C-alpha cells in the first residue's frame, strides 16, 4: 500500500467516524453476505448501496433492524439485517 493510498483510507475513516458519531478504533467484527435473492438497492444519506451476493465487513450491530457495514470500496453505511446472511 502506498503512502498516498494509506492517507486516503485514513481520511475516509475519519469522515466515517464524524458522520456516524463513531468513537474508538474501527474493527471488523465479522463478514456477512448480502442475500443473492435481494433486489439491488441504492444507498441514501447513511445507507450503503447494496449488490446481491456482495461481501460486507460488519463494523457494529446497531439495533434489531440495521447493521453498520463497510463494502470493498471502503464506503460505510447502514444495511438492513433482513438482507444479510452469515458466511
Secondary structure, 3 states (H helix, E strand, C coil): CCHHHHHHHHHHHHHHHHHCCCCCCCCCCEEEEECCCCCCECCCCCECCECCCCEEEEEECCCCCEEEEECCCCCEEEEEHHHEEEC
